[in-house]
Amino acid sequence: MAKCLMLDVDGVLVDGRPGDGLRWDTDLLKDLGLNPNLLAEEFFKTEWTGIVEGRTELLPVLEAVLKRVAPTIKARDLIDYWFREDSGIVETTVADVRDARSKGISVYLATNQDHMRAIYLMQTMELGNEVDGIVYSAKAGCRKPKPEFFDFAAQEVGRQPGDLLLVDDTLPNVEAARSAGWKAVHWDGTERLSAILHRSLY
């Protein structure tokens, strides 16, 4: 049986806006005057991979993009808005994480994040109080589902691959974890984390 839970963040532990669960950029045009489709084309599709894999930094890259496409918006203001609007914690998942840890199971976040949001998750959202640590792509230098991410993660938490259970809502990540020797379950939101853990950990 696996001994350590590696938990994806977005779509599993954190899901959209607080209160209604909608995408963080649902009201971006109304609130900041920035079309989310434009942001996707000019930033996420072209710049995000380098940022989330730690090759470039979020703030200066976003500043450069906004100077070109939305010069009245400050990058820091957009980041603050983005992180705040993308911080809806799934309380049932948090409760199940607490229960798992009370039973002696180690729980780490295993997630594709840049450095700034990783800090935000752990400190501002205080998820650092709920888990044993975080393994994230910008620190690893690669993102899920690349095999190198899973090798890095196992080393980072000091576990053998067979001791690790990934719960993730992205099927290629699940398949890659299994290929790396981990146990892995695809999260589709149809059952609580506790049910998955009772099958896989207890």
C-alpha positions as CSV (number, residue, x, y, z in Angstrom):
1,M,0.0,0.0,0.0
2,A,1.1,3.5,-0.7
3,K,2.3,5.5,2.3
4,C,2.4,9.1,1.1
5,L,-0.3,11.1,-0.7
6,M,0.8,13.4,-3.5
7,L,-2.1,15.7,-4.1
8,D,-2.8,17.9,-7.1
9,V,-3.9,21.4,-6.4
10,D,-6.1,23.0,-9.1
11,G,-9.3,21.1,-9.7
12,V,-8.8,18.9,-6.6
13,L,-7.9,21.0,-3.5
14,V,-8.5,24.4,-5.0
15,D,-11.2,24.9,-7.6
16,G,-12.0,28.3,-9.1
17,R,-13.3,31.3,-7.4
18,P,-14.2,31.3,-3.7
19,G,-18.0,31.2,-3.3
20,D,-19.1,30.1,-6.7
21,G,-16.3,28.0,-8.2
22,L,-16.2,29.8,-11.5
23,R,-13.0,30.3,-13.4
24,W,-10.8,33.0,-11.9
25,D,-11.0,35.1,-15.1
26,T,-14.8,35.0,-15.5
27,D,-15.2,38.7,-14.6
28,L,-11.7,39.9,-15.7
29,L,-13.0,42.1,-18.5
30,K,-15.6,43.7,-16.2
31,D,-13.2,44.1,-13.2
32,L,-9.9,45.1,-14.8
33,G,-10.8,45.8,-18.4
34,L,-8.8,42.9,-19.8
35,N,-10.2,40.4,-22.2
36,P,-9.4,36.9,-20.9
37,N,-9.1,35.6,-24.4
38,L,-6.4,38.2,-25.2
39,L,-4.6,37.3,-22.0
40,A,-4.7,33.6,-23.0
41,E,-3.3,34.3,-26.5
42,E,-0.6,36.8,-25.6
43,F,0.5,35.3,-22.2
44,F,-0.7,31.8,-21.3
45,K,-0.2,30.2,-24.7
46,T,3.2,31.7,-25.4
47,E,4.8,32.4,-22.0
48,W,3.3,30.1,-19.4
49,T,5.3,27.0,-20.1
50,G,8.6,28.8,-19.4
51,I,7.3,30.3,-16.2
52,V,5.7,27.2,-14.8
53,E,8.9,25.2,-15.5
54,G,11.0,27.8,-13.8
55,R,13.0,29.1,-16.8
56,T,11.5,32.6,-16.6
57,E,9.8,34.6,-13.8
58,L,6.1,35.5,-13.7
59,L,6.3,39.2,-12.8
60,P,8.7,40.5,-15.4
61,V,7.3,38.4,-18.2
62,L,3.7,39.5,-17.4
63,E,4.9,43.1,-17.1
64,A,6.3,43.0,-20.7
65,V,3.1,41.4,-22.1
66,L,0.8,43.9,-20.4
67,K,2.9,46.9,-21.6
68,R,2.1,45.6,-25.1
69,V,-1.5,44.6,-24.8
70,A,-3.0,46.4,-21.8
71,P,-0.6,49.2,-20.7
72,T,-2.9,50.6,-18.1
73,I,-2.9,47.4,-16.0
74,K,0.0,46.8,-13.6
75,A,1.3,43.2,-13.5
76,R,1.3,43.1,-9.7
77,D,-2.4,44.1,-9.7
78,L,-3.3,41.4,-12.2
79,I,-1.4,38.8,-10.2
80,D,-3.1,39.8,-7.0
81,Y,-6.5,39.6,-8.7
82,W,-5.7,36.2,-10.3
83,F,-4.4,34.6,-7.2
84,R,-7.3,35.9,-5.1
85,E,-10.0,34.9,-7.6
86,D,-8.4,31.4,-8.0
87,S,-8.4,30.5,-4.4
88,G,-11.6,28.6,-3.7
89,I,-10.6,25.8,-1.3
90,V,-12.5,22.5,-1.6
91,E,-13.4,22.1,2.1
92,T,-14.3,18.4,1.9
93,T,-10.9,17.7,0.4
94,V,-9.1,19.7,3.1
95,A,-11.1,17.8,5.8
96,D,-10.0,14.5,4.2
97,V,-6.4,15.6,4.1
98,R,-6.6,16.4,7.8
99,D,-8.1,13.0,8.5
100,A,-5.3,11.3,6.5
101,R,-2.6,13.1,8.4
102,S,-4.2,12.2,11.7
103,K,-3.8,8.6,10.7
104,G,-0.1,9.1,10.0
105,I,-0.2,9.5,6.2
106,S,2.2,12.2,4.8
107,V,0.5,14.6,2.4
108,Y,2.4,16.7,-0.1
109,L,1.1,19.0,-2.9
110,A,2.3,17.9,-6.3
111,T,1.5,20.6,-8.7
112,N,2.3,22.6,-11.8
113,Q,2.9,26.1,-10.4
114,D,5.3,29.1,-10.7
115,H,7.2,30.2,-7.7
116,M,4.9,33.1,-6.8
117,R,1.7,31.1,-6.7
118,A,3.4,28.2,-4.9
119,I,4.3,30.7,-2.1
120,Y,0.7,32.1,-2.2
121,L,-0.8,28.7,-1.8
122,M,1.4,27.7,1.1
123,Q,1.5,31.0,3.0
124,T,-1.3,33.4,2.1
125,M,-3.9,30.6,1.7
126,E,-2.2,28.8,4.6
127,L,-2.2,25.4,2.9
128,G,1.2,25.0,4.5
129,N,-0.6,24.3,7.7
130,E,-2.6,21.5,6.1
131,V,0.1,19.5,4.3
132,D,3.7,18.3,4.9
133,G,5.1,20.3,2.0
134,I,4.9,21.1,-1.7
135,V,6.6,19.8,-4.8
136,Y,6.0,22.1,-7.8
137,S,7.1,22.4,-11.4
138,A,9.0,25.7,-11.3
139,K,11.3,24.2,-8.5
140,A,11.6,20.9,-10.3
141,G,12.4,22.6,-13.6
142,C,9.8,20.5,-15.4
143,R,6.1,20.0,-15.2
144,K,3.7,17.1,-15.0
145,P,3.4,14.8,-17.0
146,K,7.1,14.8,-17.8
147,P,8.8,11.8,-16.2
148,E,11.5,14.0,-14.7
149,F,8.9,15.7,-12.5
150,F,8.0,12.4,-10.8
151,D,11.6,11.5,-10.3
152,F,12.2,14.9,-8.7
153,A,9.2,14.6,-6.5
154,A,10.1,11.2,-5.1
155,Q,13.6,12.4,-4.3
156,E,12.2,15.6,-2.8
157,V,10.0,13.8,-0.3
158,G,12.5,11.0,0.3
159,R,10.2,8.2,-0.8
160,Q,10.4,5.2,-3.1
161,P,8.0,5.5,-6.1
162,G,5.9,2.5,-4.8
163,D,5.2,4.4,-1.6
164,L,3.6,7.3,-3.4
165,L,-0.1,7.8,-4.4
166,L,-0.9,10.7,-6.8
167,V,-4.5,12.0,-6.9
168,D,-4.8,14.3,-10.0
169,D,-7.6,15.5,-12.2
170,T,-5.5,15.3,-15.4
171,L,-5.4,11.8,-16.9
172,P,-2.0,12.2,-18.6
173,N,-0.5,13.1,-15.2
174,V,-2.0,9.9,-13.7
175,E,-0.7,7.7,-16.5
176,A,2.8,9.3,-16.2
177,A,2.8,8.7,-12.4
178,R,2.0,5.0,-13.0
179,S,4.7,4.8,-15.6
180,A,7.1,6.1,-12.9
181,G,6.1,3.4,-10.5
182,W,3.7,5.4,-8.4
183,K,0.2,4.5,-7.6
184,A,-2.2,7.0,-9.1
185,V,-5.9,7.7,-9.2
186,H,-7.7,10.0,-11.6
187,W,-9.8,12.6,-9.7
188,D,-13.1,13.2,-11.5
189,G,-15.0,14.7,-8.6
190,T,-17.5,11.9,-8.3
191,E,-16.3,10.7,-4.9
192,R,-14.5,12.2,-1.9
193,L,-10.8,12.0,-1.3
194,S,-11.5,9.9,1.8
195,A,-13.1,7.1,-0.4
196,I,-10.0,7.0,-2.6
197,L,-7.7,6.9,0.4
198,H,-9.6,4.1,2.1
199,R,-9.1,2.0,-1.1
200,S,-5.5,3.0,-1.6
201,L,-3.8,3.9,1.7
202,Y,-5.6,2.5,4.7
